[in-house]
Amino acid sequence: MVDEKKETAAEKKISLGEVKKAIATSLGAAFGIVIGFLWYTVVTGGLQVAGVKTSLTDINLNSWVVYMITSVVLTVVLVVMIVVISRWGNK
């Protein structure tokens, strides 16, 4: 009977730790989304300064192709940056 109480207490500690981890992960994701919204404005502004149309209104095929190529290049660069930063953070 004493062992059962210890297991229950241990289970509560584990579940409390899991809850804390889930909350921390959720907050980190929420902060990341806010940061993403801020950087969205910076990136689209930079693309407009560079002459790349960032809206799809009145778009022709050439503009769409440029938009797609730009999106793919930015995605690849950002994924590489995420990998590099993740490795740096794990050191």
C-alpha positions in Angstrom: 0.0 0.0 0.0 2.9 2.4 0.7 4.4 1.5 -2.7 1.2 2.4 -4.4 1.2 5.9 -2.8 4.8 6.4 -3.9 4.0 5.5 -7.4 1.0 7.8 -7.4 3.2 10.7 -6.1 5.8 9.9 -8.8 3.2 9.8 -11.4 1.9 13.2 -10.3 5.4 14.7 -10.5 5.9 13.3 -14.0 2.5 14.6 -15.1 3.2 18.0 -13.6 6.5 18.1 -15.4 4.8 17.1 -18.6 2.3 19.9 -18.1 5.1 22.4 -17.5 6.9 21.2 -20.6 3.7 21.5 -22.7 3.1 25.0 -21.4 6.7 26.1 -22.1 6.5 24.6 -25.6 3.1 26.4 -26.3 4.5 29.7 -25.0 7.6 29.3 -27.2 5.5 28.6 -30.2 3.2 31.6 -29.5 6.2 33.9 -29.1 7.6 32.5 -32.4 4.4 33.3 -34.2 4.5 36.9 -32.9 8.1 37.2 -34.0 7.1 35.7 -37.4 4.4 38.3 -37.9 6.9 41.1 -37.2 9.5 39.7 -39.6 6.8 39.2 -42.3 6.5 42.9 -42.5 10.3 43.4 -42.7 10.7 40.7 -45.4 7.8 41.9 -47.6 9.0 45.5 -47.3 12.5 44.4 -48.3 11.1 42.5 -51.3 9.1 45.5 -52.4 12.2 47.7 -52.2 14.0 45.1 -54.4 11.2 45.4 -56.9 9.5 42.0 -56.2 5.7 42.2 -56.2 4.5 40.7 -52.9 0.8 40.7 -53.7 -1.1 38.5 -56.1 -3.5 41.1 -57.3 -3.3 41.6 -61.1 -0.5 39.1 -61.4 0.7 37.6 -64.7 2.6 34.4 -65.3 6.1 36.0 -65.1 5.4 37.7 -61.8 4.0 34.5 -60.4 7.1 32.6 -61.4 9.4 35.2 -59.8 7.2 35.1 -56.7 7.5 31.3 -56.5 11.3 31.3 -57.1 11.7 33.9 -54.4 9.6 31.9 -52.0 11.5 28.7 -52.6 14.9 30.4 -52.2 13.8 32.1 -49.0 12.4 28.9 -47.7 15.7 27.0 -48.4 17.8 29.8 -46.8 15.6 29.9 -43.7 15.5 26.1 -43.2 19.3 26.1 -43.4 19.4 28.9 -40.8 17.1 26.9 -38.6 19.3 23.9 -38.8 22.5 25.9 -38.1 20.9 27.8 -35.1 19.5 24.5 -33.7 22.9 22.9 -33.8 24.5 25.9 -32.2 21.8 25.9 -29.5 22.5 22.3 -28.7 26.2 22.8 -28.0 
